[in-house]
């Protein structure tokens, strides 16, 4: 028979949002279980230098930060489970989730913190130079390119916003797009075109991220013209891939309300989803900020929302 684990608060995901929810939930006496998923620790496990998380004057390492968060959560009473959920039943409480090995998890409340993944171009050279000049987050890594030459790849809101943000650090920003027009909102395009520090290369796709130096880092991009097929090269110190994100919400399709971009919908000012007792936090519901500190903040919110939900449910059960 498959094992069954039951808890007052079941948490899916173990990035900053999930672990913050676990810390608050454990301190509230809800004995949370955290199902860590396919990437324990979330996106910070693949982030090297972290310089913008409050409380540390020196640069810290992403994996170290997540190890500390997990140790704190376990210290106050959260339980970590190494499993991947493959099926869910949110039709009644307690909610029922099944792991890929058949293990059953039930929770009086459910906190979803499954995150989102940046979309990449899928080039071998891109993979080889991630963290060595190639990034998918200008807000996270732009500071490291202060006074240097950078490029942004993409044509939607994310790309235009990243290019505009990078002008805070770089006087030489180039936006590379494979078409001859942007998908971004008009007001963002107007701001971009008025900015003297940004150049646009139209009808260009990245053929290769070029590394060099010792230690190796990004030194340029090989480009192909999407109209003529002509090859070209641009030198750069940093390359930011800004072609959007994939929220990890496929498991919840048909069970919870999603927005047009497949992010979990929550009530404004809260983490409440379309199913009472189910809460969402972090990048799975936030397509605007996508920072470790904001994810942690919404994880705190989700735990507090879950605690209030259970208190109200318990009161109603006693007075019924």
HELIX and SHEET records of a PDB file:
HELIX    1   1 UNK A   16  UNK A   27  1                                  12    
HELIX    2   2 UNK A   42  UNK A   46  5                                   5    
HELIX    3   3 UNK A   62  UNK A   75  1                                  14    
HELIX    4   4 UNK A  124  UNK A  128  1                                   5    
HELIX    5   5 UNK A  138  UNK A  141  1                                   4    
HELIX    6   6 UNK A  142  UNK A  145  5                                   4    
HELIX    7   7 UNK A  157  UNK A  166  1                                  10    
HELIX    8   8 UNK A  186  UNK A  194  1                                   9    
HELIX    9   9 UNK A  250  UNK A  252  5                                   3    
HELIX   10  10 UNK A  282  UNK A  284  5                                   3    
HELIX   11  11 UNK A  292  UNK A  319  1                                  28    
SHEET    1   A 6 UNK A  79  UNK A  81  0                                        
SHEET    2   A 6 UNK A  33  UNK A  35  1                                        
SHEET    3   A 6 UNK A   4  UNK A  12  1                                        
SHEET    4   A 6 UNK A 104  UNK A 112  1                                        
SHEET    5   A 6 UNK A  95  UNK A  99 -1                                        
SHEET    6   A 6 UNK A  85  UNK A  89 -1                                        
SHEET    1   B 5 UNK A  79  UNK A  81  0                                        
SHEET    2   B 5 UNK A  33  UNK A  35  1                                        
SHEET    3   B 5 UNK A   4  UNK A  12  1                                        
SHEET    4   B 5 UNK A 104  UNK A 112  1                                        
SHEET    5   B 5 UNK A 278  UNK A 280  1                                        
SHEET    1   C 2 UNK A  49  UNK A  50  0                                        
SHEET    2   C 2 UNK A  60  UNK A  61 -1                                        
SHEET    1   D 2 UNK A 116  UNK A 118  0                                        
SHEET    2   D 2 UNK A 245  UNK A 247 -1                                        
SHEET    1   E 5 UNK A 134  UNK A 135  0                                        
SHEET    2   E 5 UNK A 238  UNK A 241  1                                        
SHEET    3   E 5 UNK A 149  UNK A 153  1                                        
SHEET    4   E 5 UNK A 172  UNK A 176  1                                        
SHEET    5   E 5 UNK A 198  UNK A 201  1                                        
SHEET    1   F 3 UNK A 204  UNK A 212  0                                        
SHEET    2   F 3 UNK A 217  UNK A 225 -1                                        
SHEET    3   F 3 UNK A 231  UNK A 235 -1                                        
END                                                                             
